[in-house]
């Protein structure tokens, strides 16, 4: 197969969706792109308080990937890390209480993919992924116990910056199908993930450490469309659009009496648009 024909079968492996490779020989493809990621989080806390909240953030993201292929098999490693944080209005529980202060949002994703191409157009894959969203609520100078939010209370007591972290990690599987259209190739993919989720913070005050920690199952789905077209025999450009959703139901595992019997339900929706280049070597 001519190198450019082989190259055109590669569509970027983002989030929980891998490359659609047709590899008659051994080789590697590296890719780099810039993604605009919109993250929407909705959360409901049930227990000693009952409260709902949400936030929406827009993040510029660096997207890096390396894929190795041999015959009909391939393996890929992928990193997505935000280039800047976003400060947004948030009413997610414990980020705001008596007043509205902006919350800084970060998101990072990593995955490892193994795949097989039974036909030129069809790709089947599975792998392991990890994602993390970090929330850093704003704080103001105040005197405890009159601080407007948890972050302000922690800072006023001299214990530094308050943060919340939502993590999911586990296995995924799925498939993709591609069509050659003119000079390039269009691929559609669908994947499902079964993961462990954790939602935690680092809170402490004059009483001592009182971090919350919630653990439970987290399920996710990803759908994507990817277009790849050549620039030279070894270089191509790609455009990728995808939607992901992760849902977690988690119960208190902190051992802190005030959180006993409480639970958290969290939904994250991520819409990403990526443009970048790929090089085959």
C-alpha positions in Angstrom: 0.0 0.0 0.0 1.3 3.5 -0.9 2.4 5.4 2.2 -0.1 8.2 1.7 -3.0 5.7 1.5 -1.9 4.2 4.7 -1.5 7.6 6.3 -5.1 8.6 5.4 -6.5 5.7 7.4 -5.3 7.4 10.6 -7.9 9.4 12.6 -6.9 11.0 15.8 -7.4 9.1 19.1 -9.0 11.5 21.5 -10.6 11.0 24.9 -11.9 7.4 24.9 -11.8 6.9 21.1 -8.7 5.5 19.3 -7.2 5.8 15.9 -8.7 4.0 12.9 -5.6 2.4 11.5 -5.0 0.3 8.5 -1.4 -0.7 8.8 0.0 -3.2 6.3 3.5 -2.5 7.8 5.2 -1.3 11.0 5.3 2.3 11.8 4.4 5.2 14.1 2.2 8.3 13.8 2.6 11.3 16.1 0.0 14.0 16.3 -0.3 17.4 18.0 -3.4 19.6 18.1 -5.1 22.5 19.9 -8.6 21.8 21.3 -11.3 24.1 22.5 -13.0 22.1 25.3 -16.3 23.1 26.9 -16.9 21.4 30.2 -20.3 21.4 31.9 -20.6 19.9 35.4 -23.8 19.3 37.3 -23.8 18.0 40.9 -26.3 17.1 43.5 -25.3 16.7 47.1 -27.6 14.8 49.5 -27.0 14.3 53.3 -26.7 16.8 56.1 -27.4 19.4 53.4 -29.4 19.0 50.2 -28.0 21.2 47.4 -27.6 21.2 43.6 -25.2 23.2 41.5 -23.5 23.5 38.2 -20.8 25.3 36.2 -19.7 25.7 32.6 -16.0 26.3 31.6 -14.2 26.8 28.3 -10.6 25.5 28.2 -7.9 25.7 25.6 -6.2 22.2 25.6 -3.0 20.8 24.1 -3.6 17.4 22.5 -0.7 15.0 22.1 -0.7 11.4 20.8 1.6 8.7 19.6 0.4 5.6 17.8 2.4 2.5 16.9 1.0 0.0 14.4 1.9 -3.5 13.1 -0.1 -5.3 10.5 -3.7 -5.0 11.6 -2.9 -4.1 15.2 -2.1 -0.8 16.9 -1.4 0.8 20.3 -1.8 4.4 21.2 -1.0 6.8 24.1 -2.8 10.1 24.5 -2.5 13.2 26.7 -4.9 16.1 26.9 -3.8 19.0 29.2 -5.3 22.4 29.5 -3.1 25.3 28.4 -5.0 27.8 30.7 -7.6 27.6 33.4 -11.0 29.2 33.2 -12.6 31.2 36.0 -16.4 30.7 36.0 -19.4 31.4 38.2 -20.1 28.2 40.1 -22.8 27.0 42.6 -21.4 23.5 42.9 -21.7 22.6 46.6 -18.9 23.9 48.8 -17.5 26.2 46.1 -19.9 29.0 47.1 -22.1 29.6 50.1 -23.1 33.1 51.2 -21.8 34.9 48.2 -20.9 34.2 44.6 -17.1 34.0 43.9 -15.5 32.7 40.7 -14.1 29.1 40.6 -11.0 28.2 38.7 -11.5 25.1 36.6 -8.8 22.6 35.2 -9.2 19.4 33.2 -6.7 16.7 32.2 -7.2 13.4 30.4 -4.9 10.4 29.7 -5.5 7.1 27.9 -3.8 4.0 26.5 -5.6 2.2 23.6 -5.1 -1.2 22.0 -6.9 -1.9 18.7 -7.5 -4.3 15.8 -8.7 -3.7 12.3 -10.7 -6.7 10.9 -11.3 -4.7 7.7 -10.0 -1.6 6.0 -12.8 0.5 7.2 -13.7 -1.0 10.6 -11.7 -0.7 13.8 -12.4 -2.3 17.2 -10.6 -1.1 20.3 -10.3 -1.1 24.1 -8.1 0.5 26.7 -7.6 2.3 30.0 -8.3 6.0 30.6 -8.0 8.5 33.5 -9.6 12.0 33.7 -9.4 14.7 36.4 -11.3 17.9 36.9 -10.0 20.3 39.6 -12.0 23.1 41.0 -10.4 25.9 43.0 -13.0 28.3 44.4 -12.2 31.9 45.0 -11.7 33.1 48.5 -11.8 36.5 50.3 -10.2 37.8 53.4 -12.5 37.5 56.4 -12.8 36.4 60.0 -14.0 32.9 60.8 -16.9 32.0 61.2 -18.2 34.8 58.9 -16.4 33.8 55.8 -18.5 33.6 52.6 -17.4 30.1 51.5 -15.4 27.1 52.4 -12.3 28.3 50.6 -12.4 31.6 52.6 -12.8 29.7 55.9 -9.8 27.5 55.1 -7.6 30.4 54.0 -8.6 32.5 57.1 -7.5 29.7 59.4 -4.1 29.6 57.7 -4.4 26.3 55.8 -3.8 27.5 52.3 -5.8 27.0 49.1 -9.0 24.9 49.1 -9.5 22.5 46.1 -12.1 19.9 45.0 -11.1 17.1 42.7 -13.2 14.8 40.6 -11.5 11.8 39.1 -12.6 8.9 37.0 -10.4 6.0 35.7 -11.1 2.6 34.2 -11.6 0.6 31.1 -13.3 1.4 27.8 -14.2 -0.3 24.6 -15.7 0.7 21.3 -15.5 0.8 17.5 -15.1 3.2 14.6 -15.8 3.2 10.9 -14.2 5.2 8.1 -15.0 6.4 4.6 -12.6 7.7 2.0 -14.0 11.0 0.6 -11.9 12.7 -2.1 -8.4 13.5 -0.8 -9.2 12.6 2.8 -10.9 10.2 5.2 -13.9 10.7 7.5 -14.3 8.4 10.6 -17.1 8.1 13.1 -16.6 6.4 16.4 -18.5 5.4 19.5 -17.0 4.2 22.8 -18.3 3.3 26.3 -16.3 3.4 29.6 -16.8 1.6 32.9 -14.8 3.4 35.6 -14.3 4.1 39.3 -15.1 7.6 40.3 -13.9 9.7 43.2 -14.9 13.2 44.4 -12.8 14.7 47.2 -11.4 17.9 48.7 -8.5 19.0 50.9 -10.5 20.9 53.6 -9.1 21.6 57.0 -9.6 24.3 59.6 -8.9 25.0 63.3 -10.7 21.7 64.2 -8.3 19.7 62.0 -8.5 17.8 58.7 -12.1 17.3 57.6 -11.7 16.3 54.0 -14.7 14.8 52.2 -14.2 11.7 50.0 -16.9 10.1 47.9 -16.4 6.9 45.8 -18.6 5.1 43.4 -19.1 3.9 39.8 -18.6 6.2 36.9 -19.9 5.4 33.4 -19.0 7.3 30.3 -19.8 7.5 26.6 -17.9 9.2 23.7 -19.0 9.9 20.1 -16.8 11.6 17.5 -16.3 12.6 13.9 -12.8 13.0 12.6 -11.5 14.2 9.2 -7.9 13.6 8.0 -6.4 14.8 4.8 -2.8 14.9 3.5 -0.4 17.9 3.3 2.6 15.8 2.1 3.4 12.1 1.9 4.3 12.1 5.6 2.3 15.0 7.0 -1.5 15.5 7.3 -4.0 17.8 9.0 -7.0 16.7 11.0 -10.2 18.1 12.4 -12.0 16.3 15.2 -15.3 17.0 17.0 -16.5 14.9 19.9 -19.0 14.7 22.8 -18.3 12.9 26.1 -20.5 12.4 29.1 -19.5 10.9 32.5 -21.9 10.1 35.3 -21.0 9.2 38.8 -23.0 8.0 41.8 -20.8 8.1 44.9 -21.2 7.5 48.7 -19.2 8.9 51.6 -15.9 7.1 52.3 -14.3 9.8 54.4 -15.0 8.6 57.9 -15.8 12.2 58.9 -19.0 12.0 61.1 -20.6 15.1 59.5 -20.5 13.4 56.0 -21.8 10.0 57.2 -24.6 8.7 55.1 -24.3 11.5 52.5 -24.0 11.0 48.7 -23.1 12.8 45.5 -24.3 12.5 42.0 -22.1 14.2 39.3 -22.6 14.6 35.6 -19.8 15.9 33.4 -20.5 16.8 29.7 -17.5 17.7 27.5 -17.7 19.1 24.0 -14.3 19.3 22.2 -13.3 20.7 18.8 -9.7 20.0 17.8 -7.4 21.0 14.9 -3.9 19.7 14.4 -1.3 17.9 12.4 -0.1 14.3 12.1 3.3 12.9 11.0 4.0 9.4 10.0 7.5 7.9 10.6 
